[in-house]
């Protein structure tokens, strides 16, 4: 194998492994703060990631609702229906998968921004 081709293959492998390491698993409980232009709330999201597929639940001022979405690299989107409104969140997740931020739209009725932090996982008692 020519040295340049071998170097290119090694570089490609390192890049692929780096990208895989960057895509942190965001499964868990997330505590959010939502700002809808003077109004807001503090919903909780329980997320389960399976590859790029995201499922989970929203719990907040609008009740409880199942959600679905995607995670692609550091980009996240998820949707749920609450009180007849289609709610859409999209944003980015930090490299270690513990914080996210972005925008949200509550069925055209209100829109704004959100930040969320992943809750610490509870260690099982012995």
C-alpha positions, -999 to 999 in steps of 0.1 A, spaced: 0 0 0 13 34 -9 22 56 22 -2 84 12 -31 60 8 -23 43 41 -21 78 58 -55 87 43 -71 55 56 -56 61 91 -68 97 91 -103 86 80 -104 60 108 -93 86 134 -119 111 122 -147 85 123 -138 74 158 -137 111 169 -171 117 155 -185 86 172 -170 97 205 -186 131 201 -221 118 197 -228 114 235 -258 94 245 -284 118 258 -307 92 274 -318 103 309 -338 129 327 -334 166 316 -345 196 336 -353 225 313 -359 262 315 -381 277 288 -384 314 280 -414 323 258 -409 361 258 -417 370 294 -435 338 302 -418 305 307 -417 272 326 -395 245 338 -405 212 321 -388 179 326 -380 156 297 -372 119 301 -353 109 269 -343 76 255 -318 75 226 -315 45 203 -289 55 176 -304 86 160 -339 79 172 -352 97 202 -383 88 223 -395 99 257 -419 121 277 -425 157 284 -438 167 318 -447 203 325 -474 230 328 -492 215 298 -494 181 314 -476 149 303 -470 139 267 -450 113 247 -423 127 224 -403 116 194 -373 131 177 -338 126 164 -302 131 175 -277 136 147 -242 145 160 -247 175 183 -281 184 168 -314 174 185 -350 178 175 -381 165 192 -419 170 190 -449 163 211 -486 173 212 -498 192 243 -534 205 247 -540 202 209 -508 221 200 -479 206 180 -448 215 200 -413 215 184 -379 218 200 -346 220 182 -311 227 194 -276 215 201 -261 192 228 -227 199 243 -198 174 237 -203 155 269 -241 152 266 -250 171 298 -264 204 285 -286 214 256 -300 247 243 -321 259 214 -354 271 203 -390 259 208 -423 266 192 -456 259 209 -479 253 180 -476 289 167 -491 302 199 -457 310 215 -421 306 207 -388 312 225 -357 295 237 -348 267 261 -318 254 280 -317 220 297 -293 201 320 -291 164 324 -299 153 359 -273 133 377 -279 95 375 -288 79 408 -265 52 419 -282 20 430 -280 14 467 -261 -17 478 
